[in-house]
Amino acid sequence: MVDEMFSNMCKSSGLSDDQGVYVLKEVSLILGVSLSTVRRWSDSGTLRSWLLGPRKRVVAIQEIKRYLKEQTANVAN
């Protein structure tokens, strides 16, 4: 379910769903939230990211799917 949801979100944002990592701007497009929101989530640990180079933060595809799974579970409850 999460894999299909993620794939659909990527397609609707014009991004490939088979990248290993995504920069924060791409994550914001996939999740449909602002870049500031993704940065806040990253800073707080809600969405785990790491630095790739001196200033580029990236999020792994598995982390985005984990976040989506967590959010859908929260909605279901």
C-alpha positions as CSV (number, residue, x, y, z in Angstrom):
1,M,0.0,0.0,0.0
2,V,2.8,2.5,1.0
3,D,4.8,1.5,-2.1
4,E,1.9,2.3,-4.4
5,M,1.1,5.5,-2.6
6,F,4.7,6.6,-2.8
7,S,4.9,5.8,-6.5
8,N,1.7,7.7,-7.2
9,M,3.0,10.7,-5.2
10,C,6.3,10.7,-7.2
11,K,4.5,10.5,-10.5
12,S,2.1,13.4,-9.6
13,S,5.1,15.5,-8.6
14,G,7.0,14.6,-11.8
15,L,9.8,12.7,-10.1
16,S,11.1,9.2,-10.5
17,D,10.1,6.7,-7.8
18,D,13.3,4.7,-8.0
19,Q,16.0,7.1,-6.8
20,G,17.9,6.0,-3.7
21,V,17.8,9.4,-2.1
22,Y,16.0,12.7,-2.6
23,V,17.0,16.2,-1.7
24,L,14.7,18.1,0.6
25,K,13.1,20.1,-2.2
26,E,12.1,16.8,-4.0
27,V,10.8,15.4,-0.7
28,S,8.6,18.5,-0.3
29,L,7.2,18.0,-3.8
30,I,6.5,14.3,-3.2
31,L,4.8,14.9,0.1
32,G,3.0,18.0,-1.0
33,V,4.3,20.2,1.8
34,S,6.6,23.3,1.9
35,L,10.3,23.0,1.9
36,S,10.3,24.8,5.3
37,T,8.1,22.0,6.7
38,V,10.5,19.3,5.4
39,R,13.4,21.2,6.9
40,R,11.6,21.4,10.3
41,W,10.8,17.6,10.1
42,S,14.4,16.9,9.3
43,D,15.7,19.1,12.1
44,S,13.4,17.5,14.7
45,G,14.1,14.0,13.5
46,T,10.5,13.4,12.3
47,L,12.0,12.7,8.9
48,R,15.6,11.4,9.1
49,S,18.1,13.0,6.7
50,W,21.8,13.3,6.3
51,L,24.3,15.7,4.7
52,L,25.6,14.8,1.3
53,G,28.4,17.3,0.8
54,P,28.7,20.5,2.7
55,R,25.1,21.8,2.4
56,K,22.9,19.2,0.7
57,R,20.6,17.3,2.9
58,V,19.0,14.1,1.5
59,V,16.4,11.6,2.6
60,A,16.5,7.9,1.7
61,I,13.5,6.4,-0.1
62,Q,13.0,4.0,2.8
63,E,12.7,6.9,5.2
64,I,10.0,8.6,3.1
65,K,8.1,5.3,3.0
66,R,8.5,4.8,6.7
67,Y,7.1,8.3,7.3
68,L,4.1,7.6,5.0
69,K,3.4,4.3,6.7
70,E,3.5,6.0,10.1
71,Q,1.2,8.8,8.9
72,T,-1.3,6.4,7.4
73,A,-1.3,4.3,10.6
74,N,-2.0,7.5,12.6
75,V,-4.9,8.4,10.3
76,A,-6.4,5.0,10.6
77,N,-6.5,5.2,14.5
